Amino acid sequence: MDGARRILRSVKELATGAPAGAPDAAITPAMLVGAAPSAPINSSRPPRRRLAPSRHAPLARPGVGMAAVAAMFAIVGMTGALQNGAYDEFVAQRGQPWDLAARLFGFDIAAVSISGRERLGEKEVLAAAGLGPGQSLPFLVASDVRDRLLATPIIKSARVMKLYPDRLVIEIEERHPAGLWQRDGNVSVVSEDGVPLIDFRDKSFLGLPFVVGDGAQKRLPEYIALMKLAGDLSKRVKAGVLVAGRRWDLEMINGVTVRLPEENPGAAIDTLVRMQKEARVLDRDIMSIDLRARDRVAFRLTEEGVAAREALTQKPRRSGG
């Protein structure tokens, strides 16, 4: 009897009906009289189907946990490196990870051939191209290198070719200094197509044509053509000033201003050359020569020139007798 006043019976007692502790007795046919008939055994029943093994991979395999932990530490380490700048320093010295892999297989940039340079040095070209020891040839984008070269003012055109496994070819064409351009008090050395190259600091550029004003550098070829028409007279021209983006004023070294017309300034240059040859107009006491009108030339005299003109035109007085 258990604590709840229930009689405990063993599994054997329940099966034989014998009380607990009775001696074992053999099961006789008489014991089966009146018992419910048992179901016949069907020998034709198919055998129980065995479950096929699952095709799904187990949730965890040996070593997966260690790999996950390693990946977690790698992510944490990479994040810390990015935050403190160590990764950027590593990339600057050794290159990107993919570049490292490419160099291991022999696809580094072992040689760079540069042609067409005149004023630029090899190191300057490499710096303008953005090339460094950490790069590899497969992952170098030739168009990006070309764009960086063309962003350098002195380089007019560029061509970049990759020759596998480890050679890079760069062909450039440089711009040449063609004139000086002054704007807002600053003077720059410009090319013939009007691109500012460097600030004017070298006296060796003093002999270049000098233009002044907004947009004057873009019209430098036009001004140079006018100076060729002037011939020897161009040596007396100090600068060409673009007025309102339409026409030129010539500032002479002696302070005289020559105003040229907007249309057909070459004809006005021919007139100026002829007057200088016949009358030496640029050597007289004048402030400016206006050649903008087709049918006349206007002069503006200096104070000395006005006084001399008045002295010539003033009539002498007759003395009384």
Secondary structure, DSSP 8 states (H G I E B T S, - for coil): --TTS-----HHHHHH---TT-------GGGGTTS-------TTS----------S--S--TTHHHHHHHHHHHHHHHHHHHHHTHHHHHHHHH--HHHHHHHHTT-B--EEEEES-SSS-HHHHHHHHT--TT-BSTT--HHHHHHHHHTSTTEEEEEEEEETTTEEEEEEEE--EEEEEEETTEEEEEETTS-EEEES--GGGTTS-EEESTTGGGGHHHHHHHHHHHGGGGGGEEEEEEETTTEEEEEETTS-EEE--SS-HHHHHHHHHHHHHHH-GGGSSEEEEE--SSS--EEEE-HHHHHHHHHHHS-------
